[in-house]
Amino acid sequence: MISQKLDAAIREVPNFPKAGISFKDITPLLLDANLSAEIIDVFIEKLSATKIDAIVGVESRGFLFGFLLANKMGIPFVP
């Protein structure tokens, strides 16, 4: 299941950038082309019944995955 793959791949950095915060490093996802493609496929599957005109990336992670999603769906990406 995709959630288990994500849990295994995302690296947690405790107390970063300050005490009490756990930073979720998604770099390992970006290094795995197959997992990245699977993530996009799951998004597309979950959105299959929704009419989407464009994908808007509102922050850095949205830029990374939003562009891939929009590209595969054949719709515009707005950074």
HTML snippet that shows the backbone in 3Dmol.js (N, CA, C, O; Angstrom):
<script src="https://3Dmol.org/build/3Dmol-min.js"></script>
<div id="view" style="width:600px;height:400px;position:relative"></div>
<script>
const pdb = `
ATOM      1  N   MET A   1       0.848  -1.188   0.000  1.00  0.00           N
ATOM      2  CA  MET A   1       0.000   0.000   0.000  1.00  0.00           C
ATOM      3  C   MET A   1       0.893   1.250   0.000  1.00  0.00           C
ATOM      4  O   MET A   1       1.976   1.255   0.585  1.00  0.00           O
ATOM      5  N   ILE A   2       0.419   2.299  -0.663  1.00  0.00           N
ATOM      6  CA  ILE A   2       1.235   3.500  -0.830  1.00  0.00           C
ATOM      7  C   ILE A   2       1.585   4.158   0.496  1.00  0.00           C
ATOM      8  O   ILE A   2       2.694   4.671   0.641  1.00  0.00           O
ATOM      9  N   SER A   3       0.682   4.162   1.463  1.00  0.00           N
ATOM     10  CA  SER A   3       0.972   4.833   2.736  1.00  0.00           C
ATOM     11  C   SER A   3       2.143   4.167   3.450  1.00  0.00           C
ATOM     12  O   SER A   3       2.944   4.853   4.084  1.00  0.00           O
ATOM     13  N   GLN A   4       2.255   2.867   3.362  1.00  0.00           N
ATOM     14  CA  GLN A   4       3.381   2.165   3.988  1.00  0.00           C
ATOM     15  C   GLN A   4       4.688   2.497   3.274  1.00  0.00           C
ATOM     16  O   GLN A   4       5.726   2.649   3.918  1.00  0.00           O
ATOM     17  N   LYS A   5       4.642   2.610   1.955  1.00  0.00           N
ATOM     18  CA  LYS A   5       5.845   2.976   1.195  1.00  0.00           C
ATOM     19  C   LYS A   5       6.289   4.385   1.547  1.00  0.00           C
ATOM     20  O   LYS A   5       7.483   4.654   1.679  1.00  0.00           O
ATOM     21  N   LEU A   6       5.321   5.286   1.698  1.00  0.00           N
ATOM     22  CA  LEU A   6       5.653   6.672   2.058  1.00  0.00           C
ATOM     23  C   LEU A   6       6.255   6.738   3.457  1.00  0.00           C
ATOM     24  O   LEU A   6       7.252   7.426   3.677  1.00  0.00           O
ATOM     25  N   ASP A   7       5.651   6.023   4.400  1.00  0.00           N
ATOM     26  CA  ASP A   7       6.175   6.007   5.765  1.00  0.00           C
ATOM     27  C   ASP A   7       7.611   5.486   5.799  1.00  0.00           C
ATOM     28  O   ASP A   7       8.439   5.983   6.562  1.00  0.00           O
ATOM     29  N   ALA A   8       7.897   4.498   4.982  1.00  0.00           N
ATOM     30  CA  ALA A   8       9.241   3.913   4.949  1.00  0.00           C
ATOM     31  C   ALA A   8      10.251   4.847   4.279  1.00  0.00           C
ATOM     32  O   ALA A   8      11.429   4.846   4.636  1.00  0.00           O
ATOM     33  N   ALA A   9       9.793   5.643   3.308  1.00  0.00           N
ATOM     34  CA  ALA A   9      10.712   6.474   2.537  1.00  0.00           C
ATOM     35  C   ALA A   9      10.967   7.850   3.147  1.00  0.00           C
ATOM     36  O   ALA A   9      12.072   8.379   3.033  1.00  0.00           O
ATOM     37  N   ILE A  10       9.968   8.430   3.789  1.00  0.00           N
ATOM     38  CA  ILE A  10      10.126   9.794   4.322  1.00  0.00           C
ATOM     39  C   ILE A  10      10.986   9.753   5.577  1.00  0.00           C
ATOM     40  O   ILE A  10      10.709   9.016   6.523  1.00  0.00           O
ATOM     41  N   ARG A  11      12.025  10.560   5.556  1.00  0.00           N
ATOM     42  CA  ARG A  11      12.956  10.620   6.680  1.00  0.00           C
ATOM     43  C   ARG A  11      12.496  11.695   7.656  1.00  0.00           C
ATOM     44  O   ARG A  11      12.175  12.812   7.250  1.00  0.00           O
ATOM     45  N   GLU A  12      12.466  11.361   8.929  1.00  0.00           N
ATOM     46  CA  GLU A  12      12.083  12.328   9.958  1.00  0.00           C
ATOM     47  C   GLU A  12      13.325  12.854  10.656  1.00  0.00           C
ATOM     48  O   GLU A  12      14.170  12.086  11.113  1.00  0.00           O
ATOM     49  N   VAL A  13      13.423  14.177  10.731  1.00  0.00           N
ATOM     50  CA  VAL A  13      14.548  14.826  11.402  1.00  0.00           C
ATOM     51  C   VAL A  13      13.997  15.497  12.661  1.00  0.00           C
ATOM     52  O   VAL A  13      13.387  16.563  12.579  1.00  0.00           O
ATOM     53  N   PRO A  14      14.210  14.874  13.832  1.00  0.00           N
ATOM     54  CA  PRO A  14      13.652  15.433  15.068  1.00  0.00           C
ATOM     55  C   PRO A  14      14.332  16.745  15.460  1.00  0.00           C
ATOM     56  O   PRO A  14      15.519  16.955  15.208  1.00  0.00           O
ATOM     57  N   ASN A  15      13.549  17.608  16.079  1.00  0.00           N
ATOM     58  CA  ASN A  15      14.049  18.882  16.605  1.00  0.00           C
ATOM     59  C   ASN A  15      14.677  19.770  15.536  1.00  0.00           C
ATOM     60  O   ASN A  15      15.682  20.436  15.785  1.00  0.00           O
ATOM     61  N   PHE A  16      14.087  19.775  14.355  1.00  0.00           N
ATOM     62  CA  PHE A  16      14.558  20.648  13.284  1.00  0.00           C
ATOM     63  C   PHE A  16      13.350  21.337  12.670  1.00  0.00           C
ATOM     64  O   PHE A  16      12.378  20.664  12.328  1.00  0.00           O
ATOM     65  N   PRO A  17      13.379  22.628  12.524  1.00  0.00           N
ATOM     66  CA  PRO A  17      14.498  23.529  12.728  1.00  0.00           C
ATOM     67  C   PRO A  17      14.709  23.981  14.171  1.00  0.00           C
ATOM     68  O   PRO A  17      15.683  24.667  14.481  1.00  0.00           O
ATOM     69  N   LYS A  18      13.778  23.587  15.055  1.00  0.00           N
ATOM     70  CA  LYS A  18      14.002  23.905  16.463  1.00  0.00           C
ATOM     71  C   LYS A  18      13.372  22.813  17.325  1.00  0.00           C
ATOM     72  O   LYS A  18      12.603  21.984  16.838  1.00  0.00           O
ATOM     73  N   ALA A  19      13.704  22.830  18.579  1.00  0.00           N
ATOM     74  CA  ALA A  19      13.232  21.803  19.506  1.00  0.00           C
ATOM     75  C   ALA A  19      11.708  21.655  19.447  1.00  0.00           C
ATOM     76  O   ALA A  19      10.976  22.645  19.427  1.00  0.00           O
ATOM     77  N   GLY A  20      11.254  20.420  19.421  1.00  0.00           N
ATOM     78  CA  GLY A  20       9.825  20.130  19.422  1.00  0.00           C
ATOM     79  C   GLY A  20       9.202  19.984  18.042  1.00  0.00           C
ATOM     80  O   GLY A  20       8.041  19.594  17.925  1.00  0.00           O
ATOM     81  N   ILE A  21       9.965  20.296  16.993  1.00  0.00           N
ATOM     82  CA  ILE A  21       9.460  20.175  15.626  1.00  0.00           C
ATOM     83  C   ILE A  21      10.161  19.004  14.958  1.00  0.00           C
ATOM     84  O   ILE A  21      11.379  18.861  15.061  1.00  0.00           O
ATOM     85  N   SER A  22       9.393  18.172  14.276  1.00  0.00           N
ATOM     86  CA  SER A  22       9.959  17.061  13.512  1.00  0.00           C
ATOM     87  C   SER A  22       9.785  17.354  12.027  1.00  0.00           C
ATOM     88  O   SER A  22       8.669  17.352  11.510  1.00  0.00           O
ATOM     89  N   PHE A  23      10.897  17.604  11.353  1.00  0.00           N
ATOM     90  CA  PHE A  23      10.895  17.912   9.922  1.00  0.00           C
ATOM     91  C   PHE A  23      10.754  16.624   9.130  1.00  0.00           C
ATOM     92  O   PHE A  23      11.441  15.640   9.407  1.00  0.00           O
ATOM     93  N   LYS A  24       9.869  16.627   8.152  1.00  0.00           N
ATOM     94  CA  LYS A  24       9.663  15.473   7.280  1.00  0.00           C
ATOM     95  C   LYS A  24      10.426  15.714   5.977  1.00  0.00           C
ATOM     96  O   LYS A  24      10.031  16.552   5.166  1.00  0.00           O
ATOM     97  N   ASP A  25      11.513  14.980   5.783  1.00  0.00           N
ATOM     98  CA  ASP A  25      12.371  15.124   4.609  1.00  0.00           C
ATOM     99  C   ASP A  25      11.857  14.212   3.500  1.00  0.00           C
ATOM    100  O   ASP A  25      11.894  12.989   3.630  1.00  0.00           O
ATOM    101  N   ILE A  26      11.376  14.811   2.402  1.00  0.00           N
ATOM    102  CA  ILE A  26      10.849  14.021   1.293  1.00  0.00           C
ATOM    103  C   ILE A  26      11.899  13.743   0.211  1.00  0.00           C
ATOM    104  O   ILE A  26      11.573  13.180  -0.834  1.00  0.00           O
ATOM    105  N   THR A  27      13.147  14.130   0.452  1.00  0.00           N
ATOM    106  CA  THR A  27      14.195  13.898  -0.529  1.00  0.00           C
ATOM    107  C   THR A  27      14.253  12.443  -0.986  1.00  0.00           C
ATOM    108  O   THR A  27      14.422  12.200  -2.181  1.00  0.00           O
ATOM    109  N   PRO A  28      14.121  11.454  -0.082  1.00  0.00           N
ATOM    110  CA  PRO A  28      14.145  10.066  -0.556  1.00  0.00           C
ATOM    111  C   PRO A  28      13.046   9.750  -1.583  1.00  0.00           C
ATOM    112  O   PRO A  28      13.249   8.904  -2.454  1.00  0.00           O
ATOM    113  N   LEU A  29      11.903  10.407  -1.494  1.00  0.00           N
ATOM    114  CA  LEU A  29      10.847  10.200  -2.494  1.00  0.00           C
ATOM    115  C   LEU A  29      11.306  10.685  -3.862  1.00  0.00           C
ATOM    116  O   LEU A  29      11.032  10.058  -4.885  1.00  0.00           O
ATOM    117  N   LEU A  30      12.007  11.809  -3.860  1.00  0.00           N
ATOM    118  CA  LEU A  30      12.457  12.403  -5.118  1.00  0.00           C
ATOM    119  C   LEU A  30      13.568  11.585  -5.764  1.00  0.00           C
ATOM    120  O   LEU A  30      13.764  11.651  -6.978  1.00  0.00           O
ATOM    121  N   LEU A  31      14.290  10.821  -4.965  1.00  0.00           N
ATOM    122  CA  LEU A  31      15.371   9.977  -5.483  1.00  0.00           C
ATOM    123  C   LEU A  31      14.859   8.666  -6.062  1.00  0.00           C
ATOM    124  O   LEU A  31      15.607   7.951  -6.729  1.00  0.00           O
ATOM    125  N   ASP A  32      13.599   8.342  -5.818  1.00  0.00           N
ATOM    126  CA  ASP A  32      13.014   7.077  -6.260  1.00  0.00           C
ATOM    127  C   ASP A  32      11.982   7.364  -7.348  1.00  0.00           C
ATOM    128  O   ASP A  32      10.834   7.699  -7.058  1.00  0.00           O
ATOM    129  N   ALA A  33      12.408   7.228  -8.602  1.00  0.00           N
ATOM    130  CA  ALA A  33      11.526   7.555  -9.727  1.00  0.00           C
ATOM    131  C   ALA A  33      10.272   6.694  -9.737  1.00  0.00           C
ATOM    132  O   ALA A  33       9.190   7.188 -10.056  1.00  0.00           O
ATOM    133  N   ASN A  34      10.395   5.427  -9.395  1.00  0.00           N
ATOM    134  CA  ASN A  34       9.236   4.537  -9.399  1.00  0.00           C
ATOM    135  C   ASN A  34       8.223   4.934  -8.322  1.00  0.00           C
ATOM    136  O   ASN A  34       7.019   4.952  -8.577  1.00  0.00           O
ATOM    137  N   LEU A  35       8.709   5.251  -7.125  1.00  0.00           N
ATOM    138  CA  LEU A  35       7.809   5.667  -6.052  1.00  0.00           C
ATOM    139  C   LEU A  35       7.159   7.005  -6.382  1.00  0.00           C
ATOM    140  O   LEU A  35       5.971   7.192  -6.118  1.00  0.00           O
ATOM    141  N   SER A  36       7.912   7.936  -6.951  1.00  0.00           N
ATOM    142  CA  SER A  36       7.340   9.229  -7.350  1.00  0.00           C
ATOM    143  C   SER A  36       6.220   9.026  -8.369  1.00  0.00           C
ATOM    144  O   SER A  36       5.165   9.654  -8.273  1.00  0.00           O
ATOM    145  N   ALA A  37       6.451   8.154  -9.336  1.00  0.00           N
ATOM    146  CA  ALA A  37       5.429   7.862 -10.346  1.00  0.00           C
ATOM    147  C   ALA A  37       4.202   7.215  -9.704  1.00  0.00           C
ATOM    148  O   ALA A  37       3.069   7.517 -10.077  1.00  0.00           O
ATOM    149  N   GLU A  38       4.434   6.327  -8.740  1.00  0.00           N
ATOM    150  CA  GLU A  38       3.322   5.678  -8.057  1.00  0.00           C
ATOM    151  C   GLU A  38       2.493   6.693  -7.265  1.00  0.00           C
ATOM    152  O   GLU A  38       1.266   6.599  -7.227  1.00  0.00           O
ATOM    153  N   ILE A  39       3.155   7.653  -6.641  1.00  0.00           N
ATOM    154  CA  ILE A  39       2.455   8.711  -5.900  1.00  0.00           C
ATOM    155  C   ILE A  39       1.542   9.487  -6.841  1.00  0.00           C
ATOM    156  O   ILE A  39       0.382   9.736  -6.515  1.00  0.00           O
ATOM    157  N   ILE A  40       2.054   9.865  -7.994  1.00  0.00           N
ATOM    158  CA  ILE A  40       1.264  10.610  -8.973  1.00  0.00           C
ATOM    159  C   ILE A  40       0.091   9.768  -9.454  1.00  0.00           C
ATOM    160  O   ILE A  40      -1.020  10.279  -9.597  1.00  0.00           O
ATOM    161  N   ASP A  41       0.327   8.485  -9.705  1.00  0.00           N
ATOM    162  CA  ASP A  41      -0.759   7.598 -10.140  1.00  0.00           C
ATOM    163  C   ASP A  41      -1.863   7.496  -9.089  1.00  0.00           C
ATOM    164  O   ASP A  41      -3.044   7.451  -9.433  1.00  0.00           O
ATOM    165  N   VAL A  42      -1.486   7.459  -7.811  1.00  0.00           N
ATOM    166  CA  VAL A  42      -2.488   7.400  -6.740  1.00  0.00           C
ATOM    167  C   VAL A  42      -3.289   8.703  -6.699  1.00  0.00           C
ATOM    168  O   VAL A  42      -4.508   8.674  -6.529  1.00  0.00           O
ATOM    169  N   PHE A  43      -2.612   9.844  -6.853  1.00  0.00           N
ATOM    170  CA  PHE A  43      -3.331  11.125  -6.912  1.00  0.00           C
ATOM    171  C   PHE A  43      -4.352  11.103  -8.051  1.00  0.00           C
ATOM    172  O   PHE A  43      -5.509  11.476  -7.863  1.00  0.00           O
ATOM    173  N   ILE A  44      -3.915  10.664  -9.225  1.00  0.00           N
ATOM    174  CA  ILE A  44      -4.800  10.639 -10.391  1.00  0.00           C
ATOM    175  C   ILE A  44      -5.990   9.713 -10.140  1.00  0.00           C
ATOM    176  O   ILE A  44      -7.123  10.046 -10.487  1.00  0.00           O
ATOM    177  N   GLU A  45      -5.736   8.578  -9.551  1.00  0.00           N
ATOM    178  CA  GLU A  45      -6.821   7.640  -9.239  1.00  0.00           C
ATOM    179  C   GLU A  45      -7.842   8.275  -8.291  1.00  0.00           C
ATOM    180  O   GLU A  45      -9.050   8.163  -8.500  1.00  0.00           O
ATOM    181  N   LYS A  46      -7.340   8.944  -7.245  1.00  0.00           N
ATOM    182  CA  LYS A  46      -8.241   9.554  -6.257  1.00  0.00           C
ATOM    183  C   LYS A  46      -9.004  10.745  -6.840  1.00  0.00           C
ATOM    184  O   LYS A  46     -10.087  11.085  -6.364  1.00  0.00           O
ATOM    185  N   LEU A  47      -8.442  11.373  -7.862  1.00  0.00           N
ATOM    186  CA  LEU A  47      -9.075  12.550  -8.457  1.00  0.00           C
ATOM    187  C   LEU A  47      -9.869  12.216  -9.718  1.00  0.00           C
ATOM    188  O   LEU A  47     -10.381  13.126 -10.371  1.00  0.00           O
ATOM    189  N   SER A  48      -9.983  10.959 -10.072  1.00  0.00           N
ATOM    190  CA  SER A  48     -10.571  10.561 -11.354  1.00  0.00           C
ATOM    191  C   SER A  48     -12.004  11.069 -11.561  1.00  0.00           C
ATOM    192  O   SER A  48     -12.406  11.304 -12.701  1.00  0.00           O
ATOM    193  N   ALA A  49     -12.763  11.240 -10.509  1.00  0.00           N
ATOM    194  CA  ALA A  49     -14.144  11.690 -10.642  1.00  0.00           C
ATOM    195  C   ALA A  49     -14.280  13.209 -10.518  1.00  0.00           C
ATOM    196  O   ALA A  49     -15.394  13.733 -10.514  1.00  0.00           O
ATOM    197  N   THR A  50     -13.164  13.908 -10.417  1.00  0.00           N
ATOM    198  CA  THR A  50     -13.179  15.353 -10.205  1.00  0.00           C
ATOM    199  C   THR A  50     -12.709  16.082 -11.458  1.00  0.00           C
ATOM    200  O   THR A  50     -11.674  15.735 -12.027  1.00  0.00           O
ATOM    201  N   LYS A  51     -13.467  17.093 -11.891  1.00  0.00           N
ATOM    202  CA  LYS A  51     -13.039  17.908 -13.028  1.00  0.00           C
ATOM    203  C   LYS A  51     -12.031  18.937 -12.525  1.00  0.00           C
ATOM    204  O   LYS A  51     -12.325  19.735 -11.635  1.00  0.00           O
ATOM    205  N   ILE A  52     -10.860  18.901 -13.103  1.00  0.00           N
ATOM    206  CA  ILE A  52      -9.785  19.804 -12.680  1.00  0.00           C
ATOM    207  C   ILE A  52      -9.312  20.603 -13.886  1.00  0.00           C
ATOM    208  O   ILE A  52      -8.966  20.035 -14.921  1.00  0.00           O
ATOM    209  N   ASP A  53      -9.301  21.923 -13.743  1.00  0.00           N
ATOM    210  CA  ASP A  53      -8.866  22.800 -14.833  1.00  0.00           C
ATOM    211  C   ASP A  53      -7.371  23.069 -14.791  1.00  0.00           C
ATOM    212  O   ASP A  53      -6.740  23.249 -15.832  1.00  0.00           O
ATOM    213  N   ALA A  54      -6.800  23.096 -13.586  1.00  0.00           N
ATOM    214  CA  ALA A  54      -5.373  23.381 -13.417  1.00  0.00           C
ATOM    215  C   ALA A  54      -4.952  22.914 -12.027  1.00  0.00           C
ATOM    216  O   ALA A  54      -5.785  22.747 -11.136  1.00  0.00           O
ATOM    217  N   ILE A  55      -3.668  22.710 -11.859  1.00  0.00           N
ATOM    218  CA  ILE A  55      -3.091  22.387 -10.555  1.00  0.00           C
ATOM    219  C   ILE A  55      -2.309  23.612 -10.105  1.00  0.00           C
ATOM    220  O   ILE A  55      -1.529  24.176 -10.872  1.00  0.00           O
ATOM    221  N   VAL A  56      -2.520  24.022  -8.851  1.00  0.00           N
ATOM    222  CA  VAL A  56      -1.807  25.164  -8.282  1.00  0.00           C
ATOM    223  C   VAL A  56      -0.887  24.655  -7.184  1.00  0.00           C
ATOM    224  O   VAL A  56      -1.336  24.004  -6.241  1.00  0.00           O
ATOM    225  N   GLY A  57       0.405  24.954  -7.310  1.00  0.00           N
ATOM    226  CA  GLY A  57       1.380  24.601  -6.280  1.00  0.00           C
ATOM    227  C   GLY A  57       1.580  25.788  -5.372  1.00  0.00           C
ATOM    228  O   GLY A  57       2.113  26.810  -5.804  1.00  0.00           O
ATOM    229  N   VAL A  58       1.161  25.678  -4.113  1.00  0.00           N
ATOM    230  CA  VAL A  58       1.204  26.838  -3.218  1.00  0.00           C
ATOM    231  C   VAL A  58       2.436  26.858  -2.317  1.00  0.00           C
ATOM    232  O   VAL A  58       2.658  27.831  -1.596  1.00  0.00           O
ATOM    233  N   GLU A  59       3.224  25.811  -2.351  1.00  0.00           N
ATOM    234  CA  GLU A  59       4.459  25.794  -1.566  1.00  0.00           C
ATOM    235  C   GLU A  59       5.432  24.832  -2.241  1.00  0.00           C
ATOM    236  O   GLU A  59       5.086  24.222  -3.253  1.00  0.00           O
ATOM    237  N   SER A  60       6.618  24.688  -1.711  1.00  0.00           N
ATOM    238  CA  SER A  60       7.670  23.953  -2.413  1.00  0.00           C
ATOM    239  C   SER A  60       7.306  22.511  -2.735  1.00  0.00           C
ATOM    240  O   SER A  60       7.591  22.046  -3.838  1.00  0.00           O
ATOM    241  N   ARG A  61       6.687  21.793  -1.811  1.00  0.00           N
ATOM    242  CA  ARG A  61       6.297  20.411  -2.101  1.00  0.00           C
ATOM    243  C   ARG A  61       5.188  20.377  -3.141  1.00  0.00           C
ATOM    244  O   ARG A  61       5.124  19.466  -3.966  1.00  0.00           O
ATOM    245  N   GLY A  62       4.325  21.370  -3.093  1.00  0.00           N
ATOM    246  CA  GLY A  62       3.285  21.493  -4.114  1.00  0.00           C
ATOM    247  C   GLY A  62       3.868  21.738  -5.487  1.00  0.00           C
ATOM    248  O   GLY A  62       3.322  21.275  -6.488  1.00  0.00           O
ATOM    249  N   PHE A  63       4.976  22.467  -5.544  1.00  0.00           N
ATOM    250  CA  PHE A  63       5.653  22.690  -6.821  1.00  0.00           C
ATOM    251  C   PHE A  63       6.164  21.366  -7.377  1.00  0.00           C
ATOM    252  O   PHE A  63       5.978  21.066  -8.556  1.00  0.00           O
ATOM    253  N   LEU A  64       6.804  20.585  -6.526  1.00  0.00           N
ATOM    254  CA  LEU A  64       7.425  19.344  -6.986  1.00  0.00           C
ATOM    255  C   LEU A  64       6.403  18.333  -7.494  1.00  0.00           C
ATOM    256  O   LEU A  64       6.519  17.829  -8.612  1.00  0.00           O
ATOM    257  N   PHE A  65       5.415  18.044  -6.678  1.00  0.00           N
ATOM    258  CA  PHE A  65       4.440  17.026  -7.065  1.00  0.00           C
ATOM    259  C   PHE A  65       3.322  17.605  -7.914  1.00  0.00           C
ATOM    260  O   PHE A  65       2.756  16.897  -8.747  1.00  0.00           O
ATOM    261  N   GLY A  66       2.992  18.870  -7.722  1.00  0.00           N
ATOM    262  CA  GLY A  66       1.945  19.500  -8.518  1.00  0.00           C
ATOM    263  C   GLY A  66       2.296  19.554  -9.983  1.00  0.00           C
ATOM    264  O   GLY A  66       1.444  19.305 -10.836  1.00  0.00           O
ATOM    265  N   PHE A  67       3.540  19.876 -10.287  1.00  0.00           N
ATOM    266  CA  PHE A  67       3.965  19.932 -11.682  1.00  0.00           C
ATOM    267  C   PHE A  67       3.876  18.558 -12.333  1.00  0.00           C
ATOM    268  O   PHE A  67       3.378  18.428 -13.452  1.00  0.00           O
ATOM    269  N   LEU A  68       4.359  17.532 -11.632  1.00  0.00           N
ATOM    270  CA  LEU A  68       4.296  16.171 -12.174  1.00  0.00           C
ATOM    271  C   LEU A  68       2.852  15.738 -12.407  1.00  0.00           C
ATOM    272  O   LEU A  68       2.536  15.137 -13.434  1.00  0.00           O
ATOM    273  N   LEU A  69       1.983  16.044 -11.457  1.00  0.00           N
ATOM    274  CA  LEU A  69       0.579  15.673 -11.561  1.00  0.00           C
ATOM    275  C   LEU A  69      -0.083  16.392 -12.736  1.00  0.00           C
ATOM    276  O   LEU A  69      -0.752  15.759 -13.553  1.00  0.00           O
ATOM    277  N   ALA A  70       0.098  17.688 -12.821  1.00  0.00           N
ATOM    278  CA  ALA A  70      -0.493  18.457 -13.917  1.00  0.00           C
ATOM    279  C   ALA A  70       0.016  17.963 -15.266  1.00  0.00           C
ATOM    280  O   ALA A  70      -0.752  17.834 -16.219  1.00  0.00           O
ATOM    281  N   ASN A  71       1.289  17.693 -15.339  1.00  0.00           N
ATOM    282  CA  ASN A  71       1.885  17.220 -16.586  1.00  0.00           C
ATOM    283  C   ASN A  71       1.254  15.900 -17.022  1.00  0.00           C
ATOM    284  O   ASN A  71       0.889  15.740 -18.186  1.00  0.00           O
ATOM    285  N   LYS A  72       1.126  14.969 -16.103  1.00  0.00           N
ATOM    286  CA  LYS A  72       0.565  13.660 -16.440  1.00  0.00           C
ATOM    287  C   LYS A  72      -0.919  13.762 -16.775  1.00  0.00           C
ATOM    288  O   LYS A  72      -1.423  12.987 -17.587  1.00  0.00           O
ATOM    289  N   MET A  73      -1.625  14.713 -16.158  1.00  0.00           N
ATOM    290  CA  MET A  73      -3.051  14.910 -16.430  1.00  0.00           C
ATOM    291  C   MET A  73      -3.294  15.750 -17.683  1.00  0.00           C
ATOM    292  O   MET A  73      -4.423  15.833 -18.167  1.00  0.00           O
ATOM    293  N   GLY A  74      -2.238  16.373 -18.208  1.00  0.00           N
ATOM    294  CA  GLY A  74      -2.369  17.199 -19.403  1.00  0.00           C
ATOM    295  C   GLY A  74      -3.090  18.508 -19.152  1.00  0.00           C
ATOM    296  O   GLY A  74      -3.794  19.016 -20.024  1.00  0.00           O
ATOM    297  N   ILE A  75      -2.912  19.058 -17.941  1.00  0.00           N
ATOM    298  CA  ILE A  75      -3.545  20.338 -17.590  1.00  0.00           C
ATOM    299  C   ILE A  75      -2.466  21.316 -17.134  1.00  0.00           C
ATOM    300  O   ILE A  75      -1.350  20.902 -16.818  1.00  0.00           O
ATOM    301  N   PRO A  76      -2.789  22.621 -17.097  1.00  0.00           N
ATOM    302  CA  PRO A  76      -1.786  23.609 -16.693  1.00  0.00           C
ATOM    303  C   PRO A  76      -1.381  23.478 -15.228  1.00  0.00           C
ATOM    304  O   PRO A  76      -2.146  23.024 -14.376  1.00  0.00           O
ATOM    305  N   PHE A  77      -0.143  23.895 -14.977  1.00  0.00           N
ATOM    306  CA  PHE A  77       0.369  24.006 -13.610  1.00  0.00           C
ATOM    307  C   PHE A  77       0.625  25.472 -13.326  1.00  0.00           C
ATOM    308  O   PHE A  77       1.264  26.157 -14.123  1.00  0.00           O
ATOM    309  N   VAL A  78       0.132  25.960 -12.196  1.00  0.00           N
ATOM    310  CA  VAL A  78       0.312  27.359 -11.800  1.00  0.00           C
ATOM    311  C   VAL A  78       1.176  27.384 -10.550  1.00  0.00           C
ATOM    312  O   VAL A  78       0.751  26.925  -9.490  1.00  0.00           O
ATOM    313  N   PRO A  79       2.416  27.929 -10.669  1.00  0.00           N
ATOM    314  CA  PRO A  79       3.281  27.992  -9.482  1.00  0.00           C
ATOM    315  C   PRO A  79       2.856  29.110  -8.530  1.00  0.00           C
ATOM    316  O   PRO A  79       3.477  29.300  -7.485  1.00  0.00           O
TER     317      PRO A  79
END
`;
const viewer = $3Dmol.createViewer("view");
viewer.addModel(pdb, "pdb");
viewer.setStyle({}, {cartoon: {color: "spectrum"}});
viewer.zoomTo();
viewer.render();
</script>
